[in-house]
Amino acid sequence: MAKTAASNKVFLVFPLTANAPRFPARWGLQMGLLVLVMQVVVAGKAQAPSSATSEAEKATKVTVTSSINASTSEKESAKPGATVSLDDLIREALDRNPSVKAAAREVLASRARVPQVRTFPDPVLTTGWAGNITPYSVQRGDPSSYRGLNLMQEIPFPGKLKLRGQIADREAEALRWDLENVRRDVVAQVKAAYYEYSYYHKAIEIIQKDQDLLGRLTKIADARYRVGIGIQQDVLRAQVEQSRLLQRLTVLRQQERTAQVRLSTLLSRDPETPIGEPTPIQQSKFPYTLEEIYQMARDNDPGLKREQRMTERSQLAVNLARKNYRPDFAVGYMYQQRPILPDMQGFTVSVNLPIFYKTKQREGVIEATEEMIGARDRLEDRQNSVNFEVKQQYLSAKASEELVQLYGRALVPQSSLALDSSISSYEVGKLDFLSMLSNFQTILEYEIDYYQELTNFETALARLEVLVGRELTQ
């Protein structure tokens, strides 16, 4: 028995005596190869994953690969006047967005790491000679001269490889939920950009429609001024309002173009690629209570799922750190061929001695425990953040929903009737021009505000979808 101070390993050598049967040199090589094959077979059996884990990994790989290998062909440019649906843009974004592809690659990379850490270390094959300087040349008549080979296989303490595989598996699962979060976030961004684009497009339509109406009012004011029953101030005021609409129209067109570029960026398109006209936004139904949204978020939020997997990973890391108190082993086979003596064959067994456990293994357990506590705190923090985000978006959606109802059922119809009445009264001289113009401005603002609140409502639902994992904008 021998002990090396550098590695703290004890080697037990069992040489065969000179009286043992002498084997041909090729037998030693064959035995060495046999040991190597046996170790590979044992390692393969020991690390064979369970069927449930294999199925889960296959399902994950299919999902991730679909995020990478989806069609990336360039969409045909939208023709002038053609409409584009939100569903088509979402599918294209999930197929082409670089952040989705990058996250999917990270998941595949992490999955590839799991079988690596479950596998035994590679066997080490060593060969050498002692004698002449010529390779594998021995000195005749010198019994200490030899040529030979050693084969060594390290064997971690039972349970360590399994824990390392479970830790890598939890890390891969955490990255899978990161991918899910990226996918949901991209969908929410596409929806928000599309709703914004649709809002600007509709606002421009309203301005253009009201430009025609204002042109008609200007003609009425000019006709009244020409026949002497109106004043020039009315004509000038109408012209000022026309200029103001032109200024607002210019700003809206710039904002519409910015929304188009934002959509193109999310779709990984060239910024100059036409998007097409958006389809009109239809108000979604939102029958859920706040408690139902809270529960859906607790069950489906990808951030919570990720932190749960990282908490499990931290607990497994603590278990592995405690396992490190247990020594690892190494077994080896050696063969030596000597010039005038029988061939020597033997086996070695080594074990590391964790004598520095106070500053190594014990500190490793403390480190892993602190990381586990931190992971639990992050899980709690994520839960608090989810509750806040749910409440914030829920209140925003409800407020916008009420305003949409108010604008659609009361303010816009009433303002429209007030404008029609004021135009009729102005034409017969029963109302001044400024009062009629005020009613015109009011209906214009209410119509635009209606679509602004509708956009806010749908955007708030899209942001809630990231947390609850359910389609709300239908």
Protein Blocks (a to p, Z undefined) as FASTA:
>chain_A
ZZdfklopacddddddfkbccddfklmmmmmmmmmmmmmmmmmmmmmccfklmmmmmmmm
mmmmmmmmpcfbdcddddehiacdfklmmmmmmmmmmklmmmmmmmmmmmmmmmmmmpcc
ddddddddeddfbghiacehiakbccddddddddddehjlmmmmmmmmmmmmmmmmmmmm
mmmmmmmmmmmmmmmmmmmmmmmmmmmmmmmmmmmmmmmmmmmmmnopacfklmmmmmmm
mmmmmmmmmmmmmmmmmmmmmmmmmnopafklcfbjaddddddddfbcfklmmmmmmmmo
mklmmmmmmmmmmmmmmmmmmmmmpccddddddddddfkbccdddddddddddfklmmmm
mmmmmmmmmmmmmmmmmmmmmmmmmmmmmmmmmmmmmmmmmmmmmmmmmmmmmmmmmmmm
mmmmmmnopacfklmmmmmmmmmmmmmmmmmmmmmmmmmmmmmmmmnopafbZZ
